[in-house]
Amino acid sequence: AAQAGDPEAQVNLAGFLLQGVLFEKNQEEAARWCQRAAERGNAAAEDLLGRLYATGRGVKQDYSQAEIWLRRAVGHGSLSAYANLAAMYWDGKGLTQNASEAFALYRVAAEKSFAPAMFAMGIFLENGIGVQRDVGQAVQWYRRAAEQGYPQGQALLGYLYYEGIGVQQSGSEAVKWFRNAADQGAPEACYALGLSYRSGRGVAQNYDEAVRWLQKAADAKYEYAWSELGTMYELGWGVPQDLPKAIGFLSSAASSGVAVAQLRLSRLYRSGRGVTRDDATANDWLN
């Protein structure tokens, strides 16, 4: 169908080639198929081609071309294109940074129930980006995104319940949303669920479950999970004490800039627990 000129088949093929699904991954070939579909006015292809130009995947990075194709997709009603054009205004990449314009574009897509845009509305309103700060409105947008199954929205709504920001604090409600997002593989939610199980806040304390969820987050390269797993292996919480393993996790987290891991690693080097005592390395981690 793609060879016959069906634009929907062409953009689907482009997606497969980008992801390496059914075919060997080939970004340049993906871009060519996407271009063919976009030139036939397919909104999804126009949006994807705009993103390819913005990121330089399969084509030479060109923000002006990215803007052209995203605006064409917006003209054809692509909600994703509204959000992607908004992101360019927000980041100031290829366009003069304009948070108010970004907010306006996100709003169009959000009001048509596009979950990533609803989540972005929450971010803008919670932090007063391009609009007057309104945490209550932010919570409503996060909730709408979460109820659509958007994992980032679920994770952030869980955090708001955990901390009692804009809502009445509720550990159990926080855990519910963390779990929904974690079940979709969101690393920040796996991390938060692991901490909830470790502390027993909102759920019965269970170190085995804490380790399981923190490990999932660590496997996704979530650096704060490395730090917490390092602490658990250092102290023997829910796992046999294993200082070499603790140091491995803490080193990964510390190298990624996690301050608490740097502090714990410094203390281990200064005391010589699990490593050869080394005051110079201890001081390096504190600096």
Salt bridges, closest charged atoms under 4 A:
GLU29 OE1 - ARG32 NH2 2.63
GLU46 OE1 - HIS76 ND1 2.78
ASP47 OD2 - ARG51 NH2 3.35
GLU67 OE2 - ARG71 NE 2.85
GLU111 OE2 - ARG107 NH1 3.18
GLU173 OE2 - LYS176 NZ 2.94
GLU209 OE2 - ARG212 NE 3.01
GLU228 OE1 - ARG198 NH2 2.73
GLU234 OE1 - ARG264 NE 2.92
GLU234 OE2 - ARG273 NH1 3.11
ASP279 OD1 - ARG270 NH1 3.88
ASP279 OD1 - ARG277 NE 3.61
